[in-house]
Amino acid sequence: MTKEEQSQPGLGFGATCSEEDPRMLELLGSAEPEAAVTELVDRDVRIAELVAQIEILEQDLFAARGRISEIYKSTSWKITAPLRSIMLWIRGRDT
């Protein structure tokens, strides 16, 4: 079987089946091809779900970093810097 014949639609992200992936060869060569295809489709669906979740989390992280940056740039953060320094010094002395 050639590399082109091993390449299967629905593997996702341009993945191909090869000798380096024995589980994939086992699935594609199994006695129950419908079960193998179902498992591959389920895997692709799960991958798509995880990719979507990663994108959402990256957006949330970007927004949170923006809010933190705004806090550090705020006048109140700058004005209270000496107080925070004193509190850190006091807490450090207690330990």
Secondary structure, DSSP 4 states (H G I P E B T S, - for coil): --HHHH--TTSSTT----TT-HHHHHHHTSS-HHHHHHHHHHHHHHHHHHHHHHHHHHHHHHHHHHHHHHHHHSHHHHHTHHHHHHHHHHHHHH-
